């Protein structure tokens, strides 16, 4: 069985990667999904990772990382755009619940990134609050284009990296926990077709080889 409560950033990261490998190969264990686990976590929660991801329906965190109840503190928005509510939720997961890992999870063919790319190209933003999402993704599009990127998945990688850097730049609590070695932040890109994840950016004490 997988580690029930990984305590360090490195152990938490390895637990997620092992769960993703089981998902990819069709060997899921469905840990922590029974009545005993439900009863055990009812009084309190102690998730080992904060998962901040895109709201895309194909990115269900507990499924793609083969975890269960009480394992992941999940925050999701379209295009993983981060407003005050998101930052507060992440800080709660790290500062109060003591999760040692924060994951920013983006994915290929992201609709929000595509919409921002099209808005930049055409000069027309979507109406309503969708336009607000697009506006928050737009700096990533502009940065990626300035660096010579032309494809959506290149834009996605830039947006994941900017999101990671933005969390650390805006949250004093998160930056302090990472600097103290109690937490790590990693940006992952998920491939919809095969279910694998790849590292885009990372900060904090993670296993060697993890990074850009």
Helices and strands as residue ranges (DSSP letters): H 9-25, H 35-42, E 49-54, H 61-64, E 72-77, G 78-80, H 84-91, I 92-96, E 101-107, H 111-122, H 128-146, H 152-170, H 172-179, E 184-190, E 197-203
